[in-house]
Amino acid sequence: MYFITNKTVKHSGENLEFVESNELSQSLRYCEMVNDTQFIEIKSEPFMKLLFEADEKEILFYIHGFNNQPDKDILPRAKAMQVQLNSASLDNVLIVPIIWPCDDDFGIIKDYWDDQEAAEQTGKIFARSISKLVQWQEKNSANPCMKRMHVFAHSMGGRVLVQCLNHWANKFGNGGVPYLFKNVFLMASDIPNESLEKGEDGEFITQASQRVISYFANDDFSMPASKISNMRNMVFSRRIGHTGPEDMSKVPPNVYAVNCDSFNNKFDDPKGHSYFLDKDNKKSPAFEHVIKVLKTKKQSLDSRQITL
């Protein structure tokens, strides 16, 4: 498995070892997971060449949520998602985790507050990865990579994505972003529910993607941490992972909302937040919908508002 990270490490190169903190590294590391305990750094150009030459025809970038560590949470979940894709005859889709610095030592509210700051700063750092991709494509214009790319942003991973595209647009893109992704899946995303509207921070997500699908559940009990922490920052907007987009008439027509109220706690008891993973041989309706979308080649989906 390949991954990209800006976590601080104790050792790099052939013996990459992560520091369990939300301390940011200004370096972007392009890496390979050799086995459960060995990670190596392979640099950006060889990394992109490996993805280009991989048998899989599509890439799904997985941006994890807060309070997650690589070995305990992120990489095992990424591997579970890969198994779910493969079992649905989507072994042509390769999962590539985006690992950003999370805390894991002060309790959920304190961790949330620290991770929120890390997520926002991380987005700016990961904007450089878009530039590296654009440069790589330009350099290899005679034989460009034609693989479809998607993003799966869970929880605070949505905040990382928002900041990444905003920073790229303002610093590198002359106020805009390139068309990058076929689908962006905002799973229980921790961004304000008006974020995808014109003029809001998440507008660039809709510009960079053919389709943006927001999965939400009103009884997602991880969201109170978001509410308490954001009140400290004088932000009172409800989260899109709780309600879906605030007003569907104000978001672009490529935005879709998927209500997961009926099952989220059954697949992640008691928080109801990571409900995209299969459990006890039962298929997650949320991830089954992701699979359906990945298999859908037409430009739009049948309905903009769905209840699973």
QUIHU-V51828 format. One record per residue. N is the residue number from 0. PHI is phi in radians with two decimals (* if undefined). Layout:
# QUIHU-V51828
n & phi
N & PHI
N & PHI
This chain:
# QUIHU-V51828
n & phi
0 & *
1 & -1.77
2 & -2.68
3 & -2.11
4 & -2.59
5 & -2.15
6 & -1.21
7 & -1.25
8 & -2.15
9 & -1.42
10 & -2.33
11 & -2.11
12 & 1.26
13 & -1.43
14 & -2.36
15 & -1.23
16 & -2.29
17 & -1.43
18 & -1.64
19 & -1.44
20 & -2.76
21 & -1.77
22 & -1.26
23 & -1.47
24 & -1.73
25 & -1.35
26 & -1.60
27 & -1.61
28 & -1.96
29 & -1.80
30 & -2.35
31 & -2.25
32 & -1.57
33 & -1.33
34 & -2.67
35 & -1.09
36 & -2.13
37 & -2.08
38 & -2.24
39 & -2.24
40 & -1.65
41 & -2.19
42 & 1.23
43 & -1.26
44 & -1.17
45 & -1.05
46 & -1.05
47 & -1.15
48 & -1.14
49 & -1.11
50 & -1.14
51 & -1.06
52 & -1.55
53 & -1.10
54 & -1.13
55 & -1.14
56 & -1.68
57 & -2.39
58 & -2.18
59 & -2.01
60 & -1.37
61 & -1.88
62 & -1.82
63 & -1.36
64 & -1.64
65 & -1.38
66 & 1.07
67 & -2.03
68 & -2.04
69 & -0.98
70 & -1.34
71 & -1.54
72 & -2.19
73 & -1.21
74 & -1.19
75 & -1.05
76 & -1.16
77 & -1.07
78 & -1.15
79 & -1.13
80 & -1.11
81 & -1.10
82 & -1.09
83 & -1.11
84 & -1.15
85 & -1.07
86 & -1.21
87 & -1.75
88 & 1.09
89 & -2.02
90 & -1.30
91 & -1.53
92 & -1.90
93 & -1.81
94 & -1.40
95 & -2.23
96 & -1.19
97 & -1.87
98 & -1.81
99 & -2.01
100 & -1.27
101 & -2.14
102 & -1.63
103 & -2.80
104 & -2.58
105 & -2.15
106 & 1.64
107 & -1.11
108 & -1.22
109 & -1.12
110 & -1.05
111 & -1.05
112 & -1.05
113 & -1.15
114 & -1.18
115 & -1.05
116 & -1.13
117 & -1.12
118 & -1.10
119 & -1.17
120 & -1.24
121 & -1.08
122 & -0.95
123 & -1.17
124 & -1.19
125 & -1.26
126 & -1.01
127 & -1.13
128 & -1.17
129 & -1.15
130 & -1.07
131 & -1.10
132 & -1.15
133 & -1.06
134 & -1.11
135 & -1.11
136 & -1.12
137 & -1.13
138 & -1.13
139 & -1.91
140 & -1.09
141 & -1.26
142 & -2.50
143 & -1.26
144 & -1.33
145 & -1.86
146 & -1.24
147 & -1.31
148 & -2.05
149 & -2.33
150 & -2.23
151 & -2.07
152 & -1.92
153 & -1.73
154 & 0.96
155 & -1.24
156 & -1.04
157 & -1.10
158 & -1.17
159 & -1.03
160 & -1.12
161 & -1.01
162 & -1.17
163 & -1.06
164 & -1.23
165 & -1.07
166 & -1.14
167 & -1.10
168 & -1.06
169 & -1.41
170 & -1.71
171 & -2.06
172 & -1.83
173 & 0.94
174 & 1.52
175 & -2.54
176 & -2.24
177 & -1.29
178 & -1.30
179 & -1.96
180 & -2.12
181 & -1.28
182 & -2.33
183 & -2.06
184 & -1.78
185 & -1.65
186 & -1.68
187 & 0.85
188 & -1.32
189 & -1.70
190 & -2.31
191 & -0.98
192 & -1.30
193 & -1.78
194 & -1.01
195 & -1.53
196 & -1.33
197 & -1.06
198 & 1.54
199 & -1.64
200 & -1.07
201 & -1.62
202 & -1.03
203 & -1.16
204 & -1.07
205 & -1.22
206 & -1.38
207 & -1.52
208 & -2.27
209 & -1.30
210 & -2.40
211 & -2.16
212 & -2.04
213 & -1.83
214 & -1.78
215 & -2.51
216 & -2.65
217 & -1.19
218 & -1.86
219 & -1.37
220 & -1.45
221 & -1.40
222 & -1.20
223 & -1.00
224 & -1.05
225 & -1.12
226 & -1.08
227 & -1.12
228 & -1.17
229 & -1.29
230 & -1.12
231 & -1.10
232 & -1.71
233 & 1.03
234 & -2.03
235 & -2.01
236 & -1.19
237 & -1.22
238 & -1.63
239 & -1.17
240 & -1.29
241 & -1.66
242 & -2.15
243 & 1.34
244 & -0.97
245 & -1.04
246 & -2.51
247 & -1.11
248 & -1.29
249 & -1.78
250 & -1.80
251 & -1.04
252 & -1.18
253 & -1.57
254 & -1.77
255 & -2.23
256 & -2.14
257 & -2.19
258 & -1.48
259 & -1.97
260 & -0.98
261 & -1.31
262 & -2.48
263 & -1.03
264 & -1.28
265 & -1.24
266 & -1.76
267 & -2.61
268 & -1.62
269 & -1.81
270 & -1.29
271 & 1.15
272 & -1.97
273 & -1.79
274 & -1.61
275 & -1.65
276 & -1.64
277 & -1.10
278 & -2.49
279 & 0.90
280 & 1.15
281 & -1.76
282 & -1.38
283 & -1.21
284 & -1.01
285 & -1.14
286 & -1.29
287 & -1.08
288 & -1.22
289 & -0.99
290 & -1.06
291 & -1.05
292 & -1.15
293 & -1.06
294 & -1.47
295 & -1.46
296 & -1.59
297 & -1.26
298 & -1.20
299 & -2.11
300 & -1.61
301 & -1.19
302 & -2.42
303 & -1.49
304 & -2.24
305 & -2.26
306 & -2.02
307 & -1.60
